[in-house]
Amino acid sequence: MRAARRAGWCGLAGSVAAALVGGVAAAAVAWAHAADVRRGPVPALAGAYAEATVELTVTGDPRPTRPRVRGAALADASVVMEAEATRVAPDRGGPAATTRAPVLVIAHASPRQRAAWLGLLPSTRLRVHGRLAPPSHGGDRLAAVVRVDDDDGGAPRIVAGPSAAQRAAGRLRAGLRAATDGLAPDARALLPGLVVGDTSQVPPDLDEAFRAADMTHLLAVSGSNLSVILALLIGPPHLAARAERRGLAARMGIPLRLTALLGGALTLGFVIVCRPEPSVLRAAACGLITLLAIATGRRRSLLPALAAAVLVLVLYDPWLARSYGFLLSVLATGALLTLAPGLSAALRRRGLPPRPAEMLAVTVAAQVVCAPVVVLLSGRVSLVAIPCNLVAELAVAPATVLGFAALAAAPLAFPVAECLAWLAGWPARWIATVARTGAGLPGAETAWPGGWAGGLLLAAVSAVAVLTGGRLLRHRLLCALCALLLLLALLRPAPLVRVITGWPPPGWRMVVCDVGQGDALVLSAGPGTAVVVDTGPEPRAVDRCLRTLGVVRVPLLVLTHFHADHVAGLSGAVRGRAVGAIETTPLRDPPDQAESVRRRAEAAHIPMITATPGERRRIGSLSWEVLWPPPPAGPTTPAGPAGPGVEGPNDASVTLLVRTAGLTFLLLGDLEPPAQSALLAAHPALPEVDVLKVAHHGSAYQDPRLLRRLSPRLAVISCGSDNPYGHPSPRTVATLRAQGAAVLRTDSAGPIAITGPDLRAAVT
């Protein structure tokens, strides 16, 4: 007994000592890395926002930023990449110096030159000129951010090309992209991401669908990619070291030791082709541990191996300790080693076949341990994550294997690579369809408290669910009831949602969607049918609004003008809905946004028409008249015809006088005071209205004569909370209230619904 106790205490003391040694080693390495960040001239120049010529070596893949709406404009996409500054020559205040400092490079290049920046490979040496700035977060791994000058943002100035290994890997990745060119859009975008983590072609809407379904791990290089390829080499993992082993190596008569060497070489090639970044190294390590766990069947004893791998990776790159991606990867691997076996055994005892039980157990275990971290970051819970990942998993292995085969065949026999890519496109499209379908369900996501409190709360709920799950499985009636409740939460039938939340209110006539700093209005034209006026700055927001209203048919979608805060959400408004036509202002300004609208309408096969003053339309009890803009009276501008009183895009806003259910609405778009005055002069008989959609998000620039003439009973303002423009103006709000109008604004009230002739307004 005493010997056993002594052995236990010795084991505990050894574990504590090992933990302390590991902690001290990690702290020492982290201190050394942090010192590298602070050392040298780069941090001082960044603190002074100095301009300099910098020679640097690319260390990460260049990636485009997603264009974001800033006010009325769509910010240009930039190219961002991680690099190591090796020499810096400030324009003023000091000589050139040799250094070694990690930096983030942001290049604002033209669309023509952007491809040259995106084509840079790791290990390429560049010379750039730009302004240095400190990183946005204190304690970052970066010494500075280098914003390349616009004059220098053309083609990158290459000092030395990439290494031979990186050139070979770049050719392989380019070959895969070329082989997928003929595939359907979703497959073409997704397959390079599944195989080598190349997400450069993934459109924003598909990326959002993967996020909503908690399937983003499929768009990044993960250990599962390597596990699939190694399993193809060695066969079923549990037979890997036995005489009856299978796989390509066994069929070709390759000895076990040589097979192990081939597996190591394959892993090395995987790291090089998928780029030797910390995330790829982490995926390789965790993938090998996962495969080893399955091969040996001694999952719990491999927890020390996982801990050792984590320690080695953190010692290699201490900044991984602050990476949520690294945390999620480690948690998912740990769940596979600990929770999944017991859950799989429980499911098999309940009669589920072994393979489905294993798949379900792995998916549930990974989701349970990773969901609190996701909530910590996003403040939401995906209700479709488990079923979507489970269904998509069926296609991951075929897509990965065929995709890697296409990658390897492209340099040798391109037609064969195209054929393999075509075959891989089918499972890739399946995965994309699963993500889009899951994300398209009304209850795909639900709000949850964010931050540490929300994460800890979800962890507690998940722990209770895991502990009580076994008992729940014994009661089939209770299981069926839980499944029914989950189904109702996902589908959110409109009558049930209305009973529970009161939204949307019955008999609604107009809804001002809460889309942030922008406009999106919905006019009811019958059950499931509505006329939509503007789509806001972001697709998900307008799509969510229309979904909660049950709108599936849009006979007419009006875009008042082409500013991004009114049209950038177009893809969300047309997604999954029958749209009859898109009506726009005749002034095609800004040209890039007008062209974007044209392309999206063409892709969705939706005809585009131009609004004309005096145009009258009716759908059921809903009728409207176009009051503005006027027809051109003289020569046209480069962007198109412009009538009198039209000085720019805001003044060209399509203005509608709407009548429905005894109510009169006036929708002013973003008209400025001169255009408002011209509108009043062009329509001297303009009637008083019940509801006014205040122009330009309630800005201070309003024509007081028009407001007095309209004398609205209710004024609605669509604006974003804490917007940098001060919308709505307190002066405008005060003026409206002084005239007897009630004022509602989306930044404080959320979406606004107007119902009935008595002008009742409802908010969520």
Residue pairs with C-beta under 8 A, 6 or more apart in sequence:
22 311
25 311
25 315
26 311
26 314
26 315
26 318
26 321
29 314
29 315
29 318
30 318
30 321
33 141
33 317
33 318
33 319
34 318
36 100
36 101
36 102
37 43
37 101
37 102
37 140
37 141
37 142
37 143
38 143
39 99
39 101
40 97
40 99
40 100
40 101
40 143
41 88
41 90
41 94
41 97
41 99
42 85
42 88
42 99
42 101
42 103
42 132
42 143
42 144
43 101
43 134
43 143
43 144
45 52
45 88
45 90
45 132
45 144
46 132
46 133
46 134
46 135
46 143
46 144
46 145
47 134
49 131
49 132
49 133
50 90
50 91
50 92
50 93
50 131
50 132
51 90
51 91
51 92
51 129
51 130
51 131
51 132
51 149
52 88
52 89
52 90
52 91
52 129
52 130
52 132
53 88
53 89
53 91
53 127
53 128
53 129
54 85
54 87
54 88
54 89
54 103
54 127
54 128
54 129
54 130
54 132
54 146
55 85
55 86
55 87
55 88
55 125
55 126
55 127
55 159
56 83
56 84
56 85
56 86
56 103
56 105
56 125
56 126
56 127
56 128
56 146
57 83
57 84
57 86
57 123
57 124
57 125
57 126
58 81
58 82
58 83
58 120
58 121
58 122
58 123
58 124
58 125
58 126
58 162
59 82
59 83
59 84
59 102
59 122
59 123
59 277
60 81
60 82
60 83
60 122
60 275
60 277
61 81
61 122
61 275
61 277
62 79
62 80
62 81
62 117
62 118
62 119
62 120
63 79
63 80
63 81
63 118
63 199
63 200
64 77
64 78
64 79
64 80
64 114
64 118
64 200
65 77
65 78
65 79
65 80
66 77
66 204
67 74
67 75
67 76
67 77
68 74
68 75
69 75
69 517
69 518
69 537
69 538
69 564
69 565
69 568
70 564
71 517
71 564
71 565
71 724
71 725
72 563
72 564
72 565
72 649
72 650
72 670
73 563
73 564
73 590
74 564
74 568
74 592
74 593
76 108
77 114
78 106
78 107
78 108
78 109
79 106
79 107
79 109
79 114
79 117
79 118
80 104
80 105
80 106
80 107
81 104
81 105
81 107
81 117
81 120
82 102
82 103
82 104
82 105
83 102
83 103
83 104
83 105
83 126
83 146
84 100
84 101
84 102
84 103
85 99
85 100
85 101
85 102
85 103
85 143
85 144
85 146
86 98
86 99
86 100
86 125
87 96
87 97
87 98
87 99
88 96
88 97
88 99
89 95
89 96
89 97
90 96
101 143
101 144
102 141
102 142
102 143
103 132
103 142
103 143
103 144
103 145
103 146
104 135
104 142
104 144
104 145
104 146
105 128
105 145
105 146
105 148
106 145
106 146
106 147
106 148
107 117
107 128
107 148
107 153
107 156
108 147
108 148
108 150
108 153
109 116
109 117
109 153
109 154
110 153
110 154
113 153
113 154
113 155
116 155
116 156
117 156
118 200
120 126
120 156
120 158
121 162
121 166
121 167
121 169
121 170
122 162
122 166
122 275
122 276
123 162
123 163
123 166
124 158
124 160
124 161
124 162
124 166
125 158
125 159
125 160
126 156
126 157
126 158
126 159
127 157
127 159
128 146
128 148
128 152
128 156
128 157
129 148
129 149
129 151
129 152
130 146
130 147
130 148
130 149
130 152
131 146
131 147
131 149
132 144
132 145
132 146
132 147
133 144
133 145
133 147
134 144
134 145
135 142
135 143
135 144
135 145
136 145
141 319
161 167
162 170
165 272
166 272
168 272
169 272
169 273
169 275
171 411
172 273
172 407
172 408
172 410
172 411
173 192
173 196
173 198
173 273
173 407
175 407
175 410
175 411
175 414
175 417
176 191
176 192
176 195
176 196
176 198
176 403
176 406
176 407
176 410
176 417
176 421
177 192
177 198
177 201
178 410
178 414
179 406
179 410
179 414
179 417
179 418
179 420
179 421
180 187
180 188
180 191
180 192
180 406
180 421
180 425
181 188
182 188
182 418
182 422
183 191
183 421
183 422
183 425
183 428
184 425
184 429
185 203
186 206
186 428
186 429
186 432
186 433
186 436
187 424
187 425
187 426
187 428
187 429
187 432
188 201
188 425
189 201
189 202
189 203
189 206
189 432
190 202
190 206
190 219
190 428
190 429
190 431
190 432
191 399
191 403
191 421
191 424
191 425
191 428
192 198
192 199
192 200
192 201
192 403
193 199
193 202
193 218
193 219
193 220
194 218
194 219
194 225
194 396
194 399
194 400
194 403
194 428
194 431
195 225
195 399
195 400
195 403
195 404
195 406
195 407
196 221
196 273
196 274
196 275
196 407
197 219
197 220
197 221
197 274
197 275
197 280
199 207
199 219
199 220
202 219
204 539
204 571
205 539
205 571
205 572
205 575
206 432
206 435
206 436
207 216
207 219
208 439
208 539
208 540
209 432
209 435
209 436
209 438
209 439
209 440
210 216
210 218
210 219
210 435
210 439
211 439
212 382
212 384
212 435
212 438
212 439
212 444
212 445
213 382
213 384
213 385
213 388
213 389
213 434
213 435
213 438
213 439
213 444
214 367
214 371
214 374
214 382
214 384
214 385
214 388
214 389
215 385
215 388
215 389
215 392
215 431
215 434
215 435
215 438
217 328
217 332
218 392
218 396
218 431
220 279
220 283
220 325
221 274
221 279
221 280
221 283
222 283
222 286
222 287
222 329
223 283
223 284
223 285
223 286
223 287
223 288
223 289
223 290
223 329
223 333
224 287
224 290
224 396
224 400
225 270
225 274
225 283
225 287
225 400
226 267
226 270
226 283
226 284
226 287
226 288
226 291
227 287
227 290
227 291
227 294
228 396
228 397
228 400
228 401
229 266
229 270
229 400
229 401
229 404
230 263
230 266
230 267
230 287
230 288
230 291
231 237
231 247
231 291
232 247
232 248
232 401
233 247
233 248
233 249
233 259
233 262
233 263
233 266
234 240
234 245
234 246
234 247
234 249
234 250
234 259
234 263
235 245
235 246
235 247
235 248
235 249
235 250
236 245
236 246
236 247
237 291
237 294
237 295
238 294
238 295
238 297
239 245
239 246
240 295
241 256
241 295
245 256
249 258
249 259
249 262
250 259
254 262
267 284
267 288
270 280
270 284
271 280
271 281
271 284
273 407
274 280
274 283
278 313
278 316
278 317
278 319
278 320
278 323
278 326
279 323
279 325
279 326
281 313
281 316
281 317
282 313
282 320
282 325
282 326
282 329
283 329
285 309
285 312
285 313
286 306
286 309
286 329
286 330
286 332
286 333
289 302
289 305
289 306
289 309
289 333
290 333
290 336
292 302
292 305
293 299
293 302
293 336
293 337
296 302
299 336
299 337
299 338
299 340
299 341
300 337
300 338
300 341
302 337
303 334
303 337
303 338
306 330
306 333
306 334
306 337
310 330
313 320
313 326
314 320
314 321
320 326
324 373
324 376
324 377
327 373
328 370
328 373
328 374
331 366
331 369
331 370
331 373
332 366
332 369
332 370
334 369
335 362
335 365
335 366
335 368
335 369
335 370
336 362
336 365
336 366
338 365
339 361
339 364
339 365
339 368
339 369
339 466
340 358
340 361
340 362
340 365
340 366
341 361
343 360
343 361
343 364
343 365
343 469
344 354
344 357
344 358
344 360
344 361
344 362
346 469
346 470
346 473
347 356
347 357
347 360
347 361
347 473
348 354
348 357
350 473
352 360
359 390
359 393
360 390
363 386
363 389
363 390
363 393
364 386
366 389
367 385
367 386
367 389
368 462
368 465
368 466
369 462
371 381
371 385
371 458
371 462
372 455
372 456
372 458
372 459
372 462
373 455
374 381
374 382
375 381
375 448
375 449
375 450
375 454
375 455
375 458
376 450
376 451
376 452
376 454
376 455
377 450
378 450
379 447
379 448
379 449
379 450
379 451
379 454
380 445
380 446
380 447
380 448
381 445
381 446
381 448
381 458
382 444
382 445
383 443
383 444
383 445
383 446
383 486
383 489
383 490
384 438
384 439
384 441
384 444
384 490
387 438
388 434
388 435
388 437
388 438
391 434
392 430
392 431
392 434
392 435
394 430
395 427
395 428
395 430
395 431
395 434
396 427
396 431
398 424
398 427
399 424
399 427
399 428
399 431
402 420
402 421
402 423
402 424
402 427
403 420
403 421
403 424
403 428
405 420
405 424
406 417
406 418
406 420
406 421
406 424
407 417
409 416
409 417
409 420
410 417
438 444
440 575
440 576
441 490
441 491
442 490
442 491
442 492
442 497
442 547
442 548
443 489
443 490
443 491
443 492
444 490
446 489
448 454
448 457
448 458
449 457
472 478
472 479
472 482
473 479
488 496
494 504
494 550
497 503
497 548
498 504
498 505
498 506
501 764
502 762
503 548
503 751
503 753
503 762
503 764
504 511
504 548
504 549
504 550
504 753
504 762
505 753
505 755
505 760
505 762
506 755
507 661
507 755
507 756
508 524
508 549
508 753
508 754
508 755
508 762
509 523
509 524
509 660
509 661
509 663
509 754
509 755
509 756
510 521
510 522
510 523
510 524
510 658
510 660
510 665
510 691
510 753
510 754
511 521
511 522
511 545
511 549
511 751
511 752
511 753
511 754
512 520
512 521
512 693
512 716
512 718
512 744
512 746
512 751
512 752
513 520
513 521
513 522
513 536
513 541
513 542
513 545
513 546
513 718
513 746
513 751
514 541
514 545
514 718
514 746
514 750
514 751
515 535
515 536
515 537
515 538
515 541
515 542
515 545
515 569
515 718
515 746
516 536
516 537
516 538
516 541
516 720
516 721
517 537
517 565
517 697
517 719
517 720
517 723
517 725
517 727
518 534
518 536
518 537
518 538
518 565
518 566
518 568
518 569
518 718
518 720
519 533
519 534
519 536
519 560
519 565
519 566
519 669
519 670
519 693
519 697
519 718
520 532
520 533
520 534
520 535
520 536
520 541
520 542
520 545
520 569
520 573
520 718
521 532
521 533
521 534
521 667
521 693
521 718
522 530
522 531
522 532
522 533
522 545
522 546
522 549
522 551
523 530
523 531
523 532
523 533
523 622
523 624
523 658
523 660
523 665
524 530
524 622
524 660
525 531
525 555
525 619
525 620
525 622
526 619
526 620
527 550
528 550
528 551
528 552
528 553
529 551
529 552
529 553
529 554
529 555
529 619
530 546
530 549
530 551
530 553
530 554
531 554
531 555
531 556
531 557
531 558
531 619
531 622
531 624
532 542
532 546
532 551
532 554
532 556
532 557
532 558
532 573
533 558
533 560
533 656
533 667
534 558
534 559
534 560
534 566
534 567
534 669
535 542
535 557
535 559
535 566
535 567
535 568
535 569
535 570
535 572
535 573
536 542
536 565
536 566
536 568
536 569
537 564
537 565
537 566
537 568
537 569
538 568
538 569
538 572
539 568
539 569
539 570
539 571
539 572
539 573
539 575
540 572
541 569
541 572
542 569
542 572
542 573
543 569
543 572
543 573
543 575
545 751
546 572
546 573
546 577
551 577
552 576
552 577
552 578
553 577
553 578
554 573
554 574
554 577
554 578
554 579
554 580
555 580
555 581
555 619
556 580
556 581
556 582
556 583
556 617
556 619
557 570
557 573
557 574
557 579
557 581
557 582
557 583
557 606
558 582
558 583
558 584
558 611
558 654
558 656
559 566
559 567
559 570
559 582
559 583
559 584
559 585
559 597
559 654
560 566
560 585
560 653
560 654
560 655
560 667
560 669
560 670
561 585
561 587
561 649
561 650
561 652
561 653
561 654
561 669
561 670
562 584
562 585
562 587
562 588
562 589
562 590
562 593
562 594
562 597
562 649
563 590
563 593
563 649
563 650
563 670
564 593
566 669
566 670
567 593
567 596
567 597
568 593
570 582
570 597
570 600
570 601
571 600
573 579
574 600
574 604
574 606
579 604
579 606
580 606
581 606
581 607
581 608
581 609
582 597
582 601
582 606
582 607
582 608
582 609
583 608
583 609
583 610
583 611
583 654
584 594
584 597
584 608
584 609
584 610
584 611
584 654
585 610
585 611
585 629
585 649
585 652
585 653
585 654
586 610
586 611
586 629
586 632
586 640
586 641
586 642
586 652
587 629
587 637
587 639
587 640
587 641
587 642
587 646
587 649
587 652
588 594
588 639
588 640
589 637
589 639
589 640
589 648
589 649
589 652
590 639
590 649
591 638
591 639
594 639
597 608
598 608
601 607
601 608
611 626
611 629
611 654
612 626
612 631
613 626
613 627
613 628
613 629
613 630
613 631
613 682
614 625
614 626
615 625
615 626
616 623
616 624
616 625
616 626
617 623
617 624
618 624
621 660
621 661
622 658
622 659
622 660
623 658
623 659
623 660
624 656
624 657
624 658
624 659
625 656
625 657
626 654
626 655
626 656
627 655
627 656
627 657
627 679
627 682
627 683
627 686
628 653
628 654
628 655
628 671
628 675
628 679
628 682
629 642
629 643
629 645
629 646
629 651
629 652
629 653
629 654
629 655
629 675
630 643
630 644
630 645
630 646
630 678
630 682
631 641
631 643
632 641
632 642
632 643
633 643
633 644
636 642
642 652
644 678
645 651
645 674
645 675
645 677
645 678
645 679
646 652
646 675
647 672
647 674
647 675
648 672
649 670
650 669
650 670
650 671
650 672
650 675
650 696
651 671
651 672
651 674
651 675
653 668
653 669
653 670
653 671
653 675
653 695
654 669
655 666
655 667
655 668
655 669
655 671
655 679
656 665
656 666
656 667
657 664
657 665
657 666
657 686
657 689
658 664
658 665
658 666
658 667
659 665
661 756
661 757
662 757
663 690
663 691
663 754
663 757
663 759
664 687
664 688
664 689
664 690
664 691
665 689
665 690
665 691
665 692
665 693
666 689
666 691
666 692
666 693
666 710
666 712
667 693
668 676
668 692
668 693
668 694
668 695
669 695
670 695
670 696
670 697
671 679
671 695
671 696
672 695
672 696
672 701
673 701
673 702
673 703
676 695
676 702
676 703
676 706
677 703
677 705
677 706
679 686
679 706
680 686
680 703
680 705
680 706
680 709
686 709
686 710
688 709
688 710
688 711
688 712
689 710
689 711
689 712
690 712
690 713
690 714
690 759
691 712
691 713
691 714
691 715
691 716
691 754
691 759
692 707
692 710
692 712
692 714
692 715
692 716
692 736
692 741
693 716
693 718
694 702
694 715
694 716
694 717
694 728
694 732
694 736
695 702
696 727
697 717
697 718
697 719
697 723
697 725
697 727
697 728
698 717
698 719
698 727
698 728
698 729
698 732
698 733
698 745
699 725
699 727
699 728
699 729
699 732
700 726
700 729
700 731
700 732
702 732
702 735
704 735
707 735
707 736
707 739
708 739
711 739
711 740
711 741
712 736
712 739
712 741
713 740
713 741
713 742
713 759
714 741
714 742
714 743
714 744
714 754
714 759
714 761
715 736
715 741
715 742
715 743
715 744
716 743
716 744
716 745
716 746
716 752
716 754
717 727
717 728
717 733
717 743
717 744
717 745
717 746
718 745
718 746
719 727
719 728
719 745
719 746
719 747
720 727
720 746
720 747
721 747
721 748
722 747
723 747
728 745
733 743
733 745
736 743
737 743
742 761
744 752
744 761
744 763
746 752
749 763
750 763
750 764
751 763
751 764
752 761
752 762
752 763
753 761
753 762
753 763
754 760
754 761
754 762
755 761
755 762
